[in-house]
Amino acid sequence: MPTILTLVVLSALAAGMSAVTAITVRWAAFARRPLGAGAVQFILAMMAGMFVGVLVYFAIGGTTGLVSGFWVAGATMSTAVFIVFRAFVKEARSPSAQSETARELISRPQFVASVVGLVIVNEFLMGWSFSLLSGALSPGLGTNGADTLGVLSDAITSPWFVFPMALEMLLTLRWLLAVLPRPMGPFLLIQPAVMICSPPTFGGLVWEVATAAAASVLMSVAVALFLVALFRDEHLSLPVTAYATRLILSFGLMSAGLFLWAEFSSPELFALSLLVQMIVFLQASTDPVSYSTTHVTPRGPGAQGVTRVEIDHS
């Protein structure tokens, strides 16, 4: 049974990691040059290396596991340095950022996909690692594929995955709502709320019933908002319509997952729906310019500034 101090320390670390992830996602959203993109990937890879080290420790155990965990974490972080080095070389060979020939020198689809993947891997590894550190999960992956899938699903539906991810979404929304079209606002606000309302996260009838009811209401509101927008013939750009459609489909997957979990105690589909919702949210937050005509172009970490870009999404 974990001590209160252990839970407090892990909670503080999880909140800190969520804040770092939210800041990194913000940088990723406006990275246009190789060095900036490489720095984002480097930070996320470094975080993943730390969590892999924790998992190695629990897999081996004892002093050997501790040493092996440090070595694996160190090797992963060292390898991540090559991302920045490669970006530095590419940046040095590129036109000057101040020259008229300067252009976006990274492939946005590939970069966005890499950031989304790294963030999901980080959140998953943190959820699994912190579940092990808190004693919520036992070390190991079981003896067969079904056991392994169950362990991985339990890591995703754990509070160490769900709540940090919801916090990261909320922190991201502090700037994201200002740069995306207003019709996306309600859907974006619903996403972290639905994430928090995950019945498998805690045991207890009150929590399970309350969160299942709240999640159902929130998902119904999202569907109603979309249908009302269509009924009123409100002008929704194609990217916004696609985002809302993907979100509603992910809610449908979540509803099916809730049914399977309630009827058969099978959390796998519900865990998958959480990952799908993360992908939908992260795609919007790492590539906001594809949805909006207004985006923020920071002059450096923490800098503020707004640039108007006209984009035809009709």
C-alpha positions in Angstrom: 0.0 0.0 0.0 1.6 3.3 -1.1 2.1 6.0 1.6 0.5 9.4 1.4 3.9 10.9 0.8 4.5 8.6 -2.2 1.2 9.6 -3.7 1.9 13.3 -3.2 5.4 13.1 -4.7 4.1 11.1 -7.7 1.2 13.4 -8.2 3.5 16.4 -8.2 5.8 14.7 -10.7 2.8 13.8 -12.9 1.6 17.4 -12.9 5.0 18.7 -13.7 5.3 16.3 -16.6 1.9 17.3 -17.9 3.0 21.0 -17.8 6.2 20.2 -19.6 4.3 18.2 -22.3 1.8 21.1 -22.7 4.6 23.6 -23.2 6.4 21.3 -25.6 3.2 20.8 -27.6 2.8 24.6 -27.9 6.4 24.8 -29.3 5.6 22.0 -31.7 2.5 23.8 -33.0 4.6 26.7 -34.2 7.9 25.1 -35.1 8.7 25.8 -38.7 12.5 25.3 -38.8 14.5 22.1 -38.3 16.2 23.2 -35.1 13.0 24.1 -33.3 11.4 20.8 -34.5 14.4 18.8 -33.4 14.3 20.4 -29.9 10.7 19.4 -29.5 11.4 15.8 -30.5 14.5 15.8 -28.3 12.6 16.8 -25.1 9.9 14.2 -25.7 12.4 11.5 -26.4 14.3 12.4 -23.2 11.1 12.0 -21.2 10.4 8.7 -22.8 13.9 7.5 -21.9 13.3 8.2 -18.2 10.1 6.2 -18.1 11.7 3.3 -20.0 14.4 3.2 -17.4 11.8 2.8 -14.7 10.1 0.0 -16.5 13.5 -1.8 -17.0 14.1 -1.5 -13.2 10.7 -3.2 -12.5 11.3 -5.8 -15.2 14.6 -7.0 -13.7 14.4 -5.9 -10.1 17.1 -5.4 -7.4 20.4 -3.7 -7.8 20.8 -5.1 -11.3 17.5 -3.7 -12.4 18.4 -0.3 -11.0 21.7 -0.2 -12.8 20.2 -1.5 -16.0 17.4 1.1 -15.8 20.0 3.9 -15.5 22.0 2.5 -18.4 18.9 2.2 -20.7 17.6 5.6 -19.7 21.0 7.1 -20.4 21.4 5.4 -23.7 18.0 6.5 -24.8 18.7 10.1 -23.8 22.1 10.0 -25.5 20.6 8.7 -28.7 18.1 11.5 -28.6 20.9 14.0 -28.9 21.4 13.0 -32.5 17.9 14.4 -33.3 19.1 17.8 -32.3 22.5 17.4 -34.0 20.8 16.4 -37.2 18.4 19.4 -36.9 21.3 21.7 -36.3 23.1 20.5 -39.4 20.0 20.9 -41.5 19.4 24.3 -40.1 22.9 25.4 -40.8 22.6 24.4 -44.5 19.2 26.1 -44.9 18.5 29.6 -46.0 18.7 32.3 -43.3 15.5 32.7 -41.3 15.7 36.4 -42.1 16.3 36.0 -45.8 13.5 36.3 -48.4 14.2 32.7 -49.5 13.6 31.4 -46.0 10.8 28.8 -46.0 9.3 26.1 -43.8 12.0 23.4 -43.9 10.1 20.7 -42.1 7.4 18.3 -43.3 4.4 19.3 -41.2 2.5 16.0 -41.6 5.6 13.9 -40.6 6.5 16.2 -37.8 3.0 16.4 -36.4 2.7 12.6 -36.6 6.1 12.2 -34.7 5.0 14.6 -32.0 1.6 13.0 -31.5 3.3 9.6 -31.4 5.9 10.7 -28.9 3.4 12.4 -26.6 1.2 9.3 -26.6 4.2 7.0 -25.8 5.3 9.4 -23.0 1.8 9.5 -21.4 1.5 5.7 -21.7 4.9 5.1 -20.2 4.3 7.5 -17.4 1.0 5.9 -16.6 2.5 2.5 -16.5 5.6 3.6 -14.6 3.7 5.5 -12.0 1.2 2.7 -11.6 4.1 0.4 -10.8 5.7 2.9 -8.4 2.4 3.4 -6.6 1.7 -0.3 -6.3 -1.4 -0.1 -8.5 0.0 -2.6 -10.9 2.3 -5.6 -10.4 5.5 -5.9 -12.4 5.4 -8.1 -15.5 3.3 -8.6 -18.5 1.6 -11.8 -17.6 2.1 -15.2 -19.2 0.1 -14.9 -22.4 -1.1 -12.3 -24.9 -4.4 -11.8 -23.1 -2.6 -11.0 -19.8 -0.3 -8.6 -21.6 -3.2 -6.8 -23.2 -4.9 -6.6 -19.9 -1.8 -5.1 -18.2 -1.4 -2.5 -20.9 -5.1 -1.6 -20.8 -4.9 -1.2 -17.0 -2.0 1.2 -17.4 -4.0 3.3 -19.9 -7.1 3.4 -17.7 -5.2 4.1 -14.6 -5.4 7.6 -12.9 -1.7 8.1 -13.6 -2.5 8.1 -17.3 -6.0 9.6 -17.4 -5.6 12.6 -15.1 -2.2 13.8 -16.3 -3.5 13.6 -19.9 -6.6 15.6 -18.9 -4.4 18.2 -17.2 -2.1 18.4 -20.2 -5.2 19.1 -22.4 -6.5 21.8 -20.0 -3.1 23.5 -20.0 -2.9 23.3 -23.8 -6.4 24.9 -24.1 -5.1 28.1 -22.4 -3.6 29.1 -25.7 -5.2 26.8 -28.1 -8.8 28.2 -27.8 -7.4 31.6 -28.8 -6.0 30.4 -32.1 -8.6 27.9 -33.3 -12.1 28.8 -34.8 -14.7 29.5 -32.2 -17.0 26.6 -33.2 -14.2 24.2 -32.0 -14.2 25.6 -28.5 -17.0 23.6 -27.0 -15.7 20.3 -28.5 -12.2 21.0 -27.2 -13.5 21.8 -23.7 -15.5 18.6 -23.6 -12.5 16.4 -24.4 -10.6 16.8 -21.1 -13.9 16.5 -19.2 -14.7 13.2 -20.9 -11.2 12.1 -20.3 -11.6 12.7 -16.5 -15.0 10.8 -16.5 -13.4 7.4 -17.0 -15.3 4.8 -14.9 -12.5 2.2 -14.9 -10.0 4.7 -13.4 -11.2 4.0 -9.8 -13.2 1.3 -8.1 -16.4 2.0 -6.3 -20.0 2.1 -7.4 -20.4 5.8 -6.8 -17.5 6.8 -9.0 -18.4 4.3 -11.7 -22.0 5.4 -11.9 -21.3 9.1 -11.6 -18.5 9.2 -14.2 -20.4 6.9 -16.6 -23.4 9.2 -16.4 -21.3 12.4 -16.8 -19.4 11.0 -19.7 -22.7 10.0 -21.5 -24.1 13.5 -21.0 -20.9 15.2 -22.2 -20.8 12.9 -25.3 -24.5 13.6 -26.0 -23.8 17.3 -25.7 -21.0 17.1 -28.3 -23.3 15.2 -30.7 -26.1 17.7 -30.2 -23.8 20.7 -30.8 -22.6 19.2 -34.0 -26.2 18.4 -35.2 -27.4 21.8 -34.3 -24.6 23.4 -36.2 -25.5 21.4 -39.3 -29.2 22.0 -38.8 -28.7 25.8 -38.6 -26.4 25.6 -41.6 -23.6 27.3 -39.7 -20.4 27.8 -41.7 -18.0 25.1 -40.5 -14.9 24.7 -42.5 -13.9 21.3 -43.8 -11.1 20.8 -41.2 -13.4 21.8 -38.4 -16.1 19.4 -39.6 -13.6 16.7 -40.0 -12.3 17.3 -36.4 -15.8 17.2 -35.0 -16.6 14.0 -36.9 -13.4 12.3 -35.7 -14.2 13.3 -32.1 -17.8 12.0 -32.2 -16.6 8.7 -33.7 -14.1 8.4 -30.9 -17.0 9.0 -28.5 -18.9 6.2 -30.2 -15.9 3.9 -29.6 -15.8 5.0 -26.0 -19.4 4.2 -25.5 -18.9 0.7 -26.9 -15.9 0.3 -24.6 -17.9 1.4 -21.6 -20.5 -1.3 -22.5 -17.9 -4.0 -22.8 -16.3 -2.9 -19.5 -19.6 -2.8 -17.6 -20.9 -6.1 -19.0 -17.7 -8.2 -19.3 -15.1 -6.3 -17.2 -13.1 -5.9 -20.4 -11.3 -2.5 -20.5 -9.4 -3.0 -23.7 -11.7 -1.2 -26.1 -12.3 1.6 -23.6 -8.5 2.0 -23.3 -8.2 2.2 -27.1 -10.9 4.9 -27.2 -8.8 7.0 -24.8 -5.8 6.7 -27.2 -8.0 7.7 -30.1 -9.3 10.8 -28.3 -5.7 11.7 -27.5 -4.8 11.5 -31.2 -7.7 13.7 -32.2 -6.8 16.3 -29.6 -3.1 16.3 -30.2 -3.5 16.6 -34.0 -5.5 19.8 -33.5 -3.1 21.2 -30.9 0.1 20.4 -32.8 -1.2 21.7 -36.2 -3.6 24.5 -35.3 -2.8 26.5 -38.5 -4.6 23.9 -40.6 -7.8 24.8 -38.8 -7.6 28.6 -38.4 -6.7 31.8 -40.1 -5.1 33.1 -36.9 -2.1 31.6 -35.3 0.5 32.6 -32.7 4.1 32.8 -33.9 6.3 32.9 -30.8 9.6 34.7 -31.2 11.2 32.2 -28.8 10.2 30.0 -25.8 7.5 31.8 -23.9 7.3 34.7 -26.3 4.0 36.0 -27.5 2.8 37.3 -30.9 0.0 37.0 -33.4 0.3 36.6 -37.1 -2.7 36.6 -39.4 -2.6 34.0 -42.1 -5.4 33.7 -44.6 -6.2 30.1 -45.5 -9.1 28.9 -47.6 -10.6 25.8 -45.9 -13.9 25.9 -47.7 
